[in-house]
Structures are given as structure tokens and as C-alpha cells.
Amino acid sequence: MFYVHMMLLLAVIFIGIRHGGIAFGLLGGLGVSVLAFVFGVAPGTPPIGVMLIILAVVSASATLEATGGLKLLVKYAEKMLRKHPNKIVFLGPLSTYSLTVLVGTGHSVYPLLPVIYDVAYKKGIRPERPMAMASVASQMGITASPIAAAAAVVMATAVDNNLDIGLLNVLMVTIPATLTGLLVACTWSLHRGKDLDKDLEFKERCQDEEFRKGLIDNDAEAEDGSTEDKKAKTGLTVFVLGIVSVIFVAMFGKDLGLLPDGVKMSVAIQFLMLSVGAIILLTTKVQPKKIVTSHVFIAGMTAVIIIFGIAWMSDTIISFHKPYLIEMVRDIVNLHPWTFAIAMFVVSIFLKSQAAVLTIMLPLGFSLGIPSEVIIGVLPACYAYFFFPFYPSDLAAITFDRSGTTRIGKYILNHSFIIPGFIGVSTATIVGYFLSMAIN
């Protein structure tokens, strides 16, 4: 019956891929219903704690966006990119990575992509080099963010399994590991593809006058700093101080007695981030209606429903078959714990949410007795949805690259993101594994 149930889960995932977005969550709920009414399997436990953390973080980040603070961040990044155009292959991806780390979502990448293209093309640099890596980097930053759902899943799952894993334990590994992977992939990207003046395919397309006219967007230049709004600066300042506060409480909360006895850090993140949103709201007087219509809020709510449905269905199957699963893979995992990274990577190819992957896989990993330092070390492997080039940030990079060098290949998998994705994630996972074993 395990294989029958897994076929059902795969069917839900493949249908979800066709429809995208919220469909994963809705179909996951349908899967739970089928398991309960057709197969008589008792539903597992939905990841309530993870969902609440995402709701709290998204509420704060969406409030920041509503004030214009997110746009202000992008302006600062744009000024830096235009000031150092020669380094765009490194600075472009580093900018998208940093934005993700700061605001906890990779969807912050979109405003920067046209800027990265514009800087690269005007400097004569093949736009594919920074563009593809910028999309990959925006997702690699998830496990390095103190307020992203991925870190919260690790801590919440550790608490459920009576393990003492704090935010600092995670970030001390994921930040240097993902940064190393990012830099290695950027180095490879420096010489990928032909320079535009030697690319015969690009030159041929330039024969078309309409194509040639569309290569440059005259409105893409950085806006004057005088348009920066006081409300945006206030919102951004409060948000950054809020993140610093979360990190401080995570690092020293227990030692300084900042939290009441018995309060878990995963719960503290929830009320702290809601407080950050509230302070931004009160100090900037932003309209609540703008918050719920922001891009970050919509993307965040979509992520919550995806995790709700698909993770609930996965937990139902895993909980029901846990003894069989443990017996089946215990020997290989005990001999080679690092193989857990491969399992996470494969799951992530189909699930386009790192938090969802971790919500599904971490309980299984702890049940198998995989050491916590191994699990922390291989966290970067929960990002593999670059494998199929249909993630929104990948599609956006293709769209914004007017030169056509960032693209999906004839055979689907020979696309612009797959090699830098493999290089970045595999390097980050290897570095994270050895680093975690050394310091944890």
C-alpha cells in the first residue's frame, strides 16, 4: 500500500505542476480526503506551527512593501549595480541573495532583474551570465535567512523531536555555505556562453529592427534619490531593527531571560514579527488594504496553502508507513547519512517550496536517527526546483532578458539555470556538511 499511496502523492504533485501555485495545496487536501475515505488512513498533522510563522513573517514583510520600503531597498541595490557595472556577474546575484536573506522571500528578486539585464547589456556582458545566476541566488538565500520559513521549520521540527537546535546553529552553517556556493557558481558564470559580439545567433536576431529597438529600455535608469519617501525609510528602518531583534533574542534570549519559561523560539518569531508589522503600521500610518494586496502578501499566502495541503498529505503517508520506511532505508542512512541530501534534492525538484520540502523530510530524517549536525549541514539541498525552468523567478529572468540569451533550451532541461543551480547547490551542500560537522 505504501507504493499505491506514493503514486497518489506523485499524481497530486504532477497535476499541481501543470496548474501551479495554490493548486498544490488544494490538491494536497484532496489527497488527504482520498487517503481518509478510500484507504481508511487517519489524516496526519498539518504543519500549523510552520504556517503561523510564515503568516507572521509575510505580514511584516508585506507591511514593509506597502510602505515602499522594499522598493527603496531595490533602489539602493540598483545604485550599487550601476556604479560597478564590470562586476555585475557577481554583484547582481549577490544583490538578489541579500534581498532574500533580509526579507525572507525570493519573490523580492523581480524588480532587480530588469536592472541587472540593463547594466549587463550596456556594458557588453552577456546578460545570461548574471541573470540566470540572479534567479538561482534569490532562492539559495532562503535557508540563509533568519526570518524565512525554512529556518523556522528546522527549529519547530527539532522542538517536536526534543532536540536543541537554535537559529544560530542553522545560520552559522547556511550563510557561509550558500555564500560559498553562490560565489563558485558566479565564477563559473563569468565565461559561460559567447560574448554578444561573437554570438552569431544574437547577431542574426539583431537584423530584425524591432528586436534591435527592444534591446534597451530607456526608462530603466535609476531614479533620483529625491523621490525616496520618508515613509519608506521609516518602514525599512523598523523592519531591519526587527530582524536584528529576532536574531538577538534567538542568540541570547535564554541566557538573558528575555523569554518566559517554556516559550519556544518558533513561537517568539511569530509574535516578534507580528510586532514588527504593527510598529511599521503605526509609525508610517500605511493603509492595511495596501498590505493585503501587496505582491509579498499574495505570494506568502500562496505558500501557506501549498504547505498546508501538500505537507499534510505527505505527513499522512509518512506517519502511516513510518515503520516500513525506517526499516527500508535505515541501513543506508546509518552508513551514509549524507544521502539524506540526495533525498531532499529529489523531493525539491517537484515541490517548489523549500519550507514544504523541509516540513515533509525533516521529521523523517529525525525519525531515522540522522544526526542533527548532518541535517543542518545538508539544508541547502532543499532547493532543486531550478531543475525544471518553470519557477516564477526563472520565467521572469527569461522575460526580462531582451537579448534572448537567458532561455529554455530545445530539450527543456538544457536551460540557462540548470548548471549554475547544480554548481551553487552542490557546493553549498558539501561546504555546509563539513562546516556543520566541524562546529556543531
N, C-alpha and C positions, 0 to 999 in steps of 0.2 A: 504493500500500500504506500510505502514511502515514495516509490518511483511514480506511482499514479498521482500522488499529491504534488510531487515536484513538477510533473508535466503540467498540472493545473497552474502552478505558480509561473512556469515559463510561458504558458499560454497567456496569462494575465500580463506578463511583462512585455511580450512581443506585441500584443494588441495595444498596450499602453504606449509603446514606442511609435506605433502608427498614428495614434491620436495626440500624444504628447501632453505635457503639463499635468493638469489636475486629473486627467484620465487615469493615471497610475493609482491615485488614491481611491477614486471611485471604483475602479475595477478590483482593487485590493479588498474593498469592503464586500463586493460581490463574491470574491473568492472565499472570504470568511463565511459568508452565508451558505455557499455551496458545501464547504467543509462541514459546517454545522448540521445542515438539513439533509444533505445527501449522504455524507460519510459518517455522520454521528460524532464528529470531533469537537470537543469542547473548545470554544474560542480562547486564544491566549490572551495576553495582557497588552493592550495598546500602550505605546510609549508616552504616557501622559507627561512625565517629568521633562522629557526632551521637547515635547510640543510646547509646554509652558515656557521653557527657556527661549525657544525660537520666537514665540509670541512677544515676550518681553523685550528681547533684543531688537526684533523687527520694529516694534512700536517706537523704541528710542531712535533707531536709525531712520525710520520714516519721518519722525518729527524733525530730525536734522535736515532731511531732504526738503521738507515743506518750508523750512526757513531759508533755503537757498544755500545752506552750509555745505552740502555735498557738491553743488556746482562751484562753490568757492574753492573747495579742495582741488577740483579739476582745473580751475584757473591757475592755481599755484603750480600744479604739475605741468600744465601747458607752458607756462613761462620758463620753467626749468628745461623742458624739452627743446624749446625754440632757441634757448641760449646755448645749448650744447648739441647741435644737430649731428655732429660727427659721431656722437656716442649713442645715437638713437636705438641701435640694436640691443644695447644694454639698458639704457635709461627708460625706454618705452615699457618693456616687461617689468622692470623694477618699479615703475610708477603704478602699473595695474596691480602688481603684487602688493605693494604698500597700501593702496586704497582698500583692497580686500581685507588685509590684516587689520586696518583701522576701523572699517565699518562692518566687518563680519559677513559680507556677501560679495560674491564675484560679479554680481549684476551691476556693480559700480563701474565696470570697465567701459560701458558703451560710449559715454561722452568723450573718452580719451582716444578711442580707435580712429576717428577721422583726423585727429590732431597728429597721431603717430604716422598715419599714412602721409599727410601733408608735409610733415617735416622730412620724412624719408625720401619722398619723391622729389621734392625741391632740392635735396642735397645729392640726388642722383643715386641713392641707395635703393636696391631692390626692395620694394615695400613688404614682400612676403617675409623677409628676414625678421623685422621687428613685429609685424602684425600677427603672424601665427604664434610667435612666442608670447606676445602680449596676452592673447586669449588663454593660452596654457598657464601662464604665470598667474592670471587672475584667479584660476581655480586652485593652483598649488598653494596660494596664500590662505586657503580655508583652514587647514589644520594648524597653521601658524597664528591664527587669530585668537586672541583671548576671549572674544565675545561671539565667535561663530558657534553654530550648533555642534560642530564636530567635537570640539574640546568639551563641551557640556555633556555630550553623550558618553565620552570616556569617563568623566568623573561620576556621572549618575549611575552608569553601569558598574563602575568599581564599587560604589557605595552599596549597591544591591548585592554585590558578591563579597562584601565585608573586606574590601581591600582599600588601603590608604593611598590613593593616587590623587595628587593635587594638581592645580592648574600649572604651578611652577614645574612639576615633574614633566608635564607634557610639553610646555613651551621651550624648556631648556633643550629639548631634543628636536622638536618640529621646526623651530625658527632657523637654527643653523643648518639643519638637514635640507629643508626646502630651499633656503637661500643658495646653498651649495649646488643643489640640483638645477636651480634656475640659472646660475652663472655658467655652469658647464654647458647647458643647453643653448644659452645665448652665445657662448664661444663657438659652438658648432654652427650656429646660425649665421655667424659673421660672413661665411663664404658659401652659403647654400645658394644654389641656382646661379644663373648667369647674371652679370651686371646688365642693366637695362640697355646700355649702348651696344651690348654684344648679343642680346636676346633677339634672335631672328623672328620668333613668333610675336614678340611685343612690337617689333618694328613693322611687321606686316599689319598688325591691328592699327598701328598709327597712320596707315594710309587712309583710313576712314576719318574724315574730317570731324564727324560728330563725336567719335571716340576720342580724338585728339583734344577737342574742346573740353570734354568732360574730365580730363585728367587732373585739372587744377580747380579747386573751389576757392574763389576769391574771398569768400566770407569766412574762411577757416582760420584767419589770423586771430591771435589772442586779442581779447577785448581790453580796453583801457581799464586800469585798476580803479579809476574813479567810480566805476559802476558797482564796485563791491558794496554790498548793502550792510549796514550796521547790524541788522537782524541776523544776517548770515554769519557774521563774525561772532556775535554773541552765542548763537546756536552751536557753532563749531567749537568755541572755547569751552562751553559747558559739556559738550559731548566728549571732547578729549580728556577733560578733567574727570569725567565719569568713568571712562575706561581706565585711567590711571588709578582711580579709587577701587575699581573692581580688582585690578591686579594687586594693589596694596593689601586689600582685605584677604585675597586668596593666599598671598605670601605670609602675612603676619597676623591675620585675623585670630587664629587660635592662640598664638603666643602672647598677644596683647589683650586678649579677652574682648575683642571688638564684637564678637557674635555671641549671643546667648548660648548656653549649653544645649547641645543636641541639634543645633541648626546646621544643616549641610550647606556646603559651598554652592551646590547646584541650586538650592533654594535662595541663597543670598544673591546669586546672579539675577534671579528673577525680580526680586523687589528692588535691587540696586538699579537695574536697567530701566524698570518702570519709573523709578525716581528720577533718573536722568532725563527721560522723556518728559516727565511732569515739570521739572525745573526749566527745561528748554521752552515748554509751552507757556509757563508763567512769566518767564523773563523776556520772551520775544512776542508774546501775545499772538502766536500763529493760529490760524483758524483750524480747528480739529478736522473740518471737512477736507482740507488740503492734505492732511496726514493720511487719511484712508484712501485717497485717490492717487497717492504717490506710487512711483514705479517700485520702490523698495517694499512698500506695504503689500502691493499686489503679488510681487514675486515671493515674499515671505509667507503670505497666506497660502499660496500655491504649494510651497514647500511643506507647510504644516499638514495639508490634506494628503499630499503624496506620502509623507511619513506615516500619517495616521492609518491609511489603508494598506499600503504595501508592507510596511513593517509589522502591522497587526497580523496580516495573513502569514508572513514569514515566521513570526513568533509562534503562531498557532501550529504550523507544521513542525517547526524545530522542537517546540515543547512536547508535542505528541510523540515524536520519534527520537527524542534525545538519547535514550539508552542505546538504540540501534546506531545512531550517528557516532556516539562516543566510542562504541565498540569497533565501528568500521574504520575510523581514522586515528584512533588513539596511538597505535604503534608508530605510524609515520610521523605524527606530530611530536611524539616524545623523542624520536630520533632526530628529527629535523624541524624544530619549532618555526624556523623561518619560512617554511612552506605555507604558513598561515597568510603571509603576504600575498602569495600567488592566489590563494582562495579569495581574498578580499579584492584583488585586482580584477579577477574574472567576474565577480558579482557586480563590481562597479561599472563594467563595460555596459551592462544592461540597465542598471539603476543610476539615473542621472542626478544623484544626490549623495554626497559624502556622508551626511548625517544619517540618511536611510541605510546606507551600507553598514556603517558602524553600529547602528541600532540593531540590525539583523545579526551581524557577525560577532560583535564583542561578547554577548552572552554565551555564544557557542565556544568562543575562544577561552573564556574563563572556565567554562564547564569542562573543557578538555585539559585543563590544568596548565595551559601555556603561561609561562612566567610573565608577570606584568611588564617587566623591562623589555621583553621581546615584543609584546603587543604595542607598547608605546613607540618602540623603535620603528615598527613597520607601518605606522599610521599613514605616512604619505602614500602608501599603496592603495588607499581607499579612493583615489582619483584615477579612473581609467576611461571615463566617458569621452575622452578625446579620440578613442578608438574608432567610433563612428562619428563623422564630422557633422552632426546634426544638433549639437548643443547650441543654444541661442548666441553665446558669445562667439562661437566658431562661425556661425552663419553671419553674424554681424561683421566680423573681420573680413569675410569674403565679400560682403556687400560694400563695405567702406573702402576696400582696396580697388580703386578705379582703374588701376593698371591691369587688373586681372591676374596678377601673379600669385595671390593667395586664393586657393581654389580647391574644389573637389575633383579628383582625377577621374579618368575614364573608367577605372575599375573600382571606384568608390573608396577603397582603402588606401590608394596611393594619393592621399590628400596632403595638404600643407602642414597639418597638425600632428600627424602620427609619429614622425621621427623625433621632433623636439619634445613631444609628450613622453615618449618612451625614455629618451635620454634624461629628461628632467625628473620624472617619477622614479625610474630605476636608480639613478644616482642618489636622490633624496632618501629612498628606502634603504639602500645599502649604508649610506652615511648615518642615517637615523638608527639603524640596527646596532652598528658598532658603537656609536656615541651613547646610546641608551644602556648598552651592556657595560660601558665604562663608568657611567656616572650614577646609574640607579642601583 
